Amino acid sequence: MHTRQPRPGGGRRAFNGPSEAGSVQSLDRALRILAIVAEGSGLSLSEISARSELAASTAYRMLTTLQNHGMVEFDTSDQLWSIGVETYRMGAAFLRRRKLVDRARVVMQELMEKTGETANLGVAEDDCVVFVSQVETHQAIRAFFRPGTRSSFHASGIGKAVLAQLEPERVAAILRKSGLQRFTDKTLSDISALAHDLAVIKHRGWSVDDEERHPGMRCVAAAIFNEFGEPIGGVSVSGPTVRVTMERLEEIGPLVRDAAAEVTRMIGGFRL
């Protein structure tokens, strides 16, 4: 999260290592092959080799790696390669996110106007929350999450709102992978404290990030659900503690919860 201030430009990283160069070249070849297979309706190894201008042995090595990840499939009866189900899953994820961003925009605008604070939209990934859209307040001091900004589940309003809707076993698996890094004195880096907070969140339907990631900033969030009743992200309102006071939480919380419920309805989701 940032405030609107000038920032120094970042330089391009040096790229020197031969092992890095080889890895990037292999990735480039694999992606080229994946695009070729996607354009066809079943291609032989020789066809893929010719179109990619790679030796058959190299093309085969790339194909088998992609096959291991479900990106391509091989039909042993006709010896043809075709696109795999995993690419469909990724494409569907992109479409869901696009639909989510587009349809949530009007709700976020209304939420910003009702609360006077910045409204955010984040989606849940395997081990973090990624902010994908924001409607900024007109206040001089305001929260700013650049699209693509990542935040830990346990130290963000949206992250905790999502965790609160998951089974304890799933929460434990996520936290084992992501860890419980301490960002501020208020970060819930103790598993028992976090578990208690998640129980409260699930009961009332909205979460609070009380300076747990950024000192001086407070965030109120609620989860968004897909068509299977699964939490896929959330809507939040964030701002400085001098405006998002503890007294205002009871006012803002239900507004955020209702906004998340509206976005859920708009994308055809529901809460279990």
C-alpha positions in Angstrom: 0.0 0.0 0.0 1.3 3.5 -0.9 0.3 7.1 -0.7 0.4 9.3 -3.8 4.0 10.5 -3.6 6.8 10.7 -6.2 8.8 7.5 -6.2 12.3 6.9 -7.6 12.3 4.8 -10.8 13.5 1.2 -10.7 16.3 -0.1 -12.9 16.2 -3.2 -15.0 17.8 -6.2 -13.4 21.1 -7.4 -14.8 20.7 -10.7 -16.7 23.9 -12.5 -17.0 23.9 -16.1 -15.8 24.0 -18.8 -18.5 21.7 -21.0 -16.4 19.1 -18.2 -16.4 19.5 -17.7 -20.1 18.9 -21.5 -20.7 15.9 -21.5 -18.4 14.3 -18.5 -20.2 15.0 -20.1 -23.6 13.3 -23.3 -22.5 10.3 -21.4 -21.2 10.1 -19.5 -24.5 10.2 -22.7 -26.5 7.6 -24.4 -24.3 5.2 -21.4 -24.6 5.7 -21.3 -28.3 4.8 -25.0 -28.5 1.8 -24.5 -26.3 0.5 -21.8 -28.6 1.0 -24.0 -31.6 -0.9 -26.9 -30.0 -3.7 -24.6 -29.0 -4.2 -23.4 -32.5 -4.5 -26.9 -33.9 -7.2 -29.6 -33.4 -4.7 -32.4 -32.8 -1.1 -32.2 -34.2 1.6 -34.9 -34.6 5.1 -34.5 -33.2 6.5 -33.9 -36.7 3.9 -31.1 -37.3 4.7 -29.4 -34.0 8.4 -29.7 -34.7 8.1 -28.1 -38.1 5.9 -25.3 -37.0 8.0 -24.5 -34.0 11.3 -24.9 -36.0 12.6 -27.1 -33.2 14.2 -30.5 -33.4 11.7 -33.3 -32.8 13.6 -34.4 -29.8 13.5 -30.9 -28.3 9.8 -30.5 -29.1 9.0 -33.9 -27.6 10.8 -33.0 -24.4 8.8 -29.8 -24.1 5.6 -31.6 -24.8 6.1 -34.2 -22.2 6.9 -31.5 -19.6 3.7 -29.6 -20.5 1.8 -32.9 -20.4 3.0 -33.5 -16.8 1.4 -30.2 -15.9 -1.8 -31.0 -17.7 -1.3 -28.3 -20.3 -1.3 -30.7 -23.2 -2.7 -34.2 -23.8 -1.5 -37.0 -26.0 -3.9 -39.4 -27.7 -2.1 -42.7 -28.0 -4.6 -44.1 -30.6 -3.9 -41.5 -33.3 -0.6 -40.2 -31.9 -1.7 -36.6 -31.8 -1.1 -33.8 -29.3 -3.9 -31.5 -28.2 -4.5 -28.8 -25.6 -5.0 -30.0 -22.0 -7.6 -29.3 -19.4 -5.3 -27.2 -17.3 -5.2 -24.5 -19.9 -9.0 -24.4 -19.8 -8.9 -24.0 -16.0 -6.4 -21.1 -16.3 -8.5 -19.4 -19.1 -11.7 -19.8 -17.0 -9.9 -18.2 -14.1 -9.0 -15.2 -16.2 -12.6 -14.9 -17.4 -13.9 -15.1 -13.8 -11.5 -12.3 -12.7 -12.4 -10.1 -15.7 -16.1 -10.5 -15.0 -15.5 -9.9 -11.3 -13.5 -6.7 -11.9 -16.0 -5.3 -14.4 -19.1 -6.0 -12.3 -17.7 -5.0 -9.0 -16.7 -1.5 -10.2 -20.1 0.1 -9.7 -20.5 -1.4 -6.3 -17.1 -0.2 -5.2 -17.9 3.3 -6.5 -21.0 3.3 -4.3 -19.1 2.0 -1.3 -16.5 4.7 -1.6 -19.2 7.4 -1.8 -21.0 5.9 1.3 -17.9 5.6 3.4 -15.8 8.4 2.1 -12.8 6.0 1.9 -11.0 4.0 -0.8 -12.7 0.8 -1.9 -10.6 -2.2 -3.0 -11.1 -5.5 -4.8 -8.8 -8.4 -4.2 -8.7 -12.0 -5.4 -7.4 -15.0 -3.4 -4.4 -16.8 -4.9 -2.8 -19.9 -3.4 -0.8 -18.1 -0.7 -1.8 -14.4 -0.9 -4.3 -11.9 -1.9 -3.8 -9.9 -5.1 -5.4 -6.5 -5.4 -6.9 -6.1 -8.9 -9.0 -2.9 -8.7 -9.5 0.2 -6.6 -11.8 3.2 -6.4 -9.9 6.0 -4.6 -11.4 8.5 -2.2 -11.2 12.2 -2.9 -9.5 12.7 0.5 -6.0 14.1 0.4 -4.6 11.2 2.5 -5.7 7.9 1.2 -4.7 4.3 0.8 -3.3 3.2 -2.5 -2.9 -0.4 -3.6 -1.3 -0.6 -7.1 -3.1 -3.3 -9.2 -1.1 -6.5 -8.8 0.0 -5.7 -5.2 0.1 -8.9 -3.1 -0.7 -9.1 0.6 -0.5 -12.0 3.1 -3.7 -13.7 4.0 -3.2 -13.2 7.8 -2.3 -9.5 7.6 -5.0 -8.1 5.3 -8.7 -7.5 5.7 -9.6 -9.4 2.5 -7.2 -12.2 3.3 -8.8 -12.7 6.8 -12.3 -12.5 5.4 -11.5 -15.3 3.0 -9.7 -17.5 5.6 -12.7 -17.1 7.9 -14.9 -18.9 5.4 -12.6 -21.9 4.9 -12.4 -25.2 6.8 -9.7 -25.2 9.6 -7.7 -27.8 7.7 -7.6 -25.6 4.6 -6.6 -22.6 6.7 -3.8 -24.6 8.3 -2.5 -25.7 4.9 -2.5 -22.1 3.6 -0.7 -20.8 6.6 1.9 -23.5 6.5 2.7 -22.5 3.0 2.6 -18.7 3.5 3.8 -18.4 7.1 2.7 -15.8 9.7 5.2 -13.0 9.1 5.0 -10.2 11.6 4.7 -6.8 9.8 3.7 -4.5 12.7 3.2 -4.8 16.5 -0.4 -5.6 15.7 0.0 -8.4 13.2 -1.7 -11.6 14.3 1.3 -13.8 14.0 0.1 -16.2 16.7 -2.1 -19.0 15.3 -4.4 -19.0 18.3 -5.0 -15.3 18.2 -5.6 -15.5 14.4 -8.0 -18.4 14.9 -10.1 -16.4 17.4 -10.2 -13.5 15.1 -11.4 -15.7 12.2 -14.2 -17.1 14.3 -15.4 -13.5 15.1 -15.1 -12.6 11.4 -17.2 -15.6 10.3 -19.9 -14.8 12.8 -20.4 -11.1 11.9 -19.5 -11.3 8.2 -16.7 -8.7 8.0 -13.1 -8.4 9.0 -10.8 -5.7 10.3 -7.2 -5.2 9.5 -6.3 -3.0 12.5 -2.8 -1.6 11.5 -1.8 -5.3 11.0 0.0 -4.6 7.7 0.6 -0.9 7.6 0.9 1.3 10.7 -1.7 4.1 10.8 -4.0 2.4 8.3 -7.2 0.4 9.0 -9.1 -1.8 6.6 -12.6 -3.4 6.7 -13.4 -6.3 4.4 -15.9 -9.0 3.5 -15.6 -12.1 1.3 -17.0 -12.6 -2.2 -18.2 -16.1 -3.2 -18.4 -18.0 -6.5 -21.1 -20.2 -7.9 -19.9 -23.1 -5.7 -20.1 -21.0 -2.5 -16.3 -20.8 -2.2 -14.6 -17.5 -1.1 -12.6 -16.2 -4.1 -11.7 -12.8 -2.9 -13.3 -9.8 -1.3 -14.2 -6.1 -1.1 -12.6 -3.8 1.4 -12.6 -0.2 2.5 -9.3 1.2 3.7 -8.1 4.5 5.1 -6.1 6.2 7.9 -6.9 5.4 11.5 -7.8 9.0 12.2 -10.8 8.6 9.8 -11.5 4.9 10.0 -11.8 5.0 13.7 -12.8 2.1 16.0 -16.2 3.9 16.5 -16.9 3.9 12.8 -16.3 0.2 12.3 -19.8 -0.7 13.3 -21.1 1.6 10.6 -18.6 0.6 7.9 -18.6 -3.1 8.5 -22.2 -3.8 7.4 -21.8 -1.5 4.4 -18.8 -3.6 3.2 -20.6 -6.8 4.0 -23.6 -5.8 1.9 -21.3 -4.6 -1.0 -19.5 -8.0 -1.0 -22.9 -9.8 -1.0 -24.0 -7.6 -4.0 -20.9 -8.5 -6.0 -21.4 -12.1 -5.1 -24.9 -11.9 -6.5 -23.8 -10.1 -9.6 -21.3 -12.9 -10.6 -23.8 -15.6 -9.9 -22.3 -16.7 -6.6 -23.7 -17.5 -3.2 -22.6 -17.9 0.4 -23.1 -21.3 2.0 
